[in-house]
Amino acid sequence: MNAVVPGATDTDMLYFGLQGQALADRRAELAHEAKAQIPLGRMARTDEIAKAVLWLAGDESAYVTGSHLICDGGLLAKGANTF
């Protein structure tokens, strides 16, 4: 069995219930935190996580088993974090 382990991913669920200025403020806050903490400087896009899932489920990874595919922009490799 394999698993995709996504890091911080920019989805609508992060902003549930927010509108107007509160939404804009939260987006800016998370973008600032991601830039400061994630080595790639941003949160993942949903399509990036989906591509990892497709790869792991496809023929290209036929010999991969018992693995966790970490998709976090380098956050885990960086060490301790608060994101």
C-alpha positions in Angstrom: 0.0 0.0 0.0 1.2 3.5 -0.8 0.0 6.9 0.3 0.3 10.5 -0.9 1.0 12.9 2.0 0.2 16.4 1.0 1.4 19.4 2.8 -0.3 22.8 3.0 -2.6 22.9 -0.1 -4.4 26.0 -1.2 -8.0 24.9 -1.3 -11.3 26.7 -0.8 -11.7 24.8 2.5 -9.0 27.0 4.0 -11.2 30.0 3.5 -14.6 28.5 4.3 -17.1 31.1 5.5 -14.8 34.1 4.7 -15.8 36.8 2.4 -14.6 40.2 1.3 -11.8 41.7 3.2 -11.6 38.8 5.7 -11.0 36.5 2.8 -8.4 38.7 1.2 -6.7 39.1 4.6 -6.6 35.3 5.3 -5.2 34.6 1.8 -2.5 37.2 2.3 -1.7 35.8 5.7 -1.3 32.2 4.5 0.7 33.3 1.5 3.1 35.2 3.8 3.4 32.2 6.1 4.0 29.8 3.2 6.7 32.0 1.7 8.5 32.2 5.1 8.3 28.5 6.0 7.9 26.3 2.9 11.2 26.0 1.0 9.4 26.3 -2.4 7.8 29.5 -1.0 4.1 28.7 -1.5 1.4 26.2 -0.7 0.6 23.4 -3.2 -2.0 23.7 -5.8 -4.6 21.0 -5.9 -3.6 19.9 -9.4 0.0 19.2 -8.1 -1.3 16.9 -5.4 -3.6 15.2 -8.0 -0.7 14.6 -10.3 1.2 12.9 -7.5 -1.8 10.7 -6.8 -2.1 9.8 -10.5 1.6 9.0 -10.8 1.4 6.7 -7.7 -1.7 5.0 -9.0 -0.3 4.6 -12.6 1.9 2.2 -14.4 5.0 4.4 -13.9 5.1 3.5 -10.2 4.4 -0.2 -10.7 7.4 -1.2 -8.6 6.8 1.3 -5.8 5.2 -0.3 -2.7 5.0 0.6 1.0 5.8 4.2 0.3 4.7 7.6 1.4 5.0 10.2 -1.3 5.5 13.5 0.6 4.3 16.5 -1.4 5.0 19.4 0.9 7.3 21.8 -1.0 10.2 20.7 1.1 8.7 21.5 4.4 9.4 18.2 6.1 13.0 18.1 4.8 13.6 21.6 6.2 12.9 20.3 9.8 10.7 21.7 12.5 8.0 24.0 11.4 4.7 25.6 12.5 2.9 25.7 9.2 
